[in-house]
Amino acid sequence: DAGVIQSPRHEVTEMGQEVTLRCKPISGHNSLFWYRQTMMRGLELLIYFNNNVPIDDSGMPEDRFSAKMPNASFSTLKIQPSEPRDSAVYFCASSLTGTAPYYGYTFGSGTRLTVV
Amino acid sequence: AQSVTQLDSQVPVFEEAPVELRCNYSSSVSVYLFWYVQYPNQGLQLLLKYLSGSTLVESINGFEAEFNKSQTSFHLRKPSVHISDTAEYFCAVSPSADKIIFGKGTRLHILP
């Protein structure tokens, strides 16, 4: 298995532009998580999907952020409009429902977003 | 609510010296504990985990962690660190079947 695949690895965009981050979870995993990592705030859980349905989006910072999971093999995190304070590394992680205590999550390599 | 506290945000240590990264957790139910490692410019990787049984768990690269129920701790140790151990280390607890709560991380700096 290729693991959790995120694209792009790096994204530089201008303030006000729309940004879309993509994630392909491990085949067979049905739980998907989006995290944001910054020096100031550390690792923050943004949203959690189970069987393609958003279960907990309480970590989504504001309405500019939205996430979708149209099918079991693809998810997007969109920021519109983007702001410099959104600059961070965004991680996607996946797991098989019910197995987190035994196997943990598998993380992607992240997307480093810079908003100028 | 369950939580994880990593007591040190940064730990500098000389190469070949021992190191301990501290982690305390709060939990009122069965405890499943993890240490994850994040190397520079990479995602988090599972380093080791405690589920049950022996309180001492080991990783393939020489790290070990000991589950101490009375002190609610799960400290990570290595007797001799190498420059390649430079990374950020996250302690985590799983309070339910789908949830993992991560600590804020400890950056390990290896000094030559």
Chai-1 contact restraints between the chains, C-beta under 6 A:
chainA,res_idxA,chainB,res_idxB,connection_type,confidence,min_distance_angstrom,max_distance_angstrom,comment,restraint_id
A,S31,B,D98,contact,1.0,0.0,6.0,A-B,restraint_1
A,G42,B,K104,contact,1.0,0.0,6.0,A-B,restraint_2
A,G42,B,G105,contact,1.0,0.0,6.0,A-B,restraint_3
A,L43,B,F102,contact,1.0,0.0,6.0,A-B,restraint_4
A,F91,B,G43,contact,1.0,0.0,6.0,A-B,restraint_5
A,T97,B,D98,contact,1.0,0.0,6.0,A-B,restraint_6
A,G98,B,A97,contact,1.0,0.0,6.0,A-B,restraint_7
A,A100,B,S94,contact,1.0,0.0,6.0,A-B,restraint_8
A,A100,B,D98,contact,1.0,0.0,6.0,A-B,restraint_9
A,A100,B,I100,contact,1.0,0.0,6.0,A-B,restraint_10
A,P101,B,Y32,contact,1.0,0.0,6.0,A-B,restraint_11
A,P101,B,S94,contact,1.0,0.0,6.0,A-B,restraint_12
A,G104,B,F34,contact,1.0,0.0,6.0,A-B,restraint_13
A,G104,B,L46,contact,1.0,0.0,6.0,A-B,restraint_14
A,Y105,B,I100,contact,1.0,0.0,6.0,A-B,restraint_15
A,F107,B,G43,contact,1.0,0.0,6.0,A-B,restraint_16
A,F107,B,L44,contact,1.0,0.0,6.0,A-B,restraint_17
A,G108,B,G43,contact,1.0,0.0,6.0,A-B,restraint_18
A,S109,B,Q42,contact,1.0,0.0,6.0,A-B,restraint_19
A,S109,B,G43,contact,1.0,0.0,6.0,A-B,restraint_20
A,G110,B,G43,contact,1.0,0.0,6.0,A-B,restraint_21
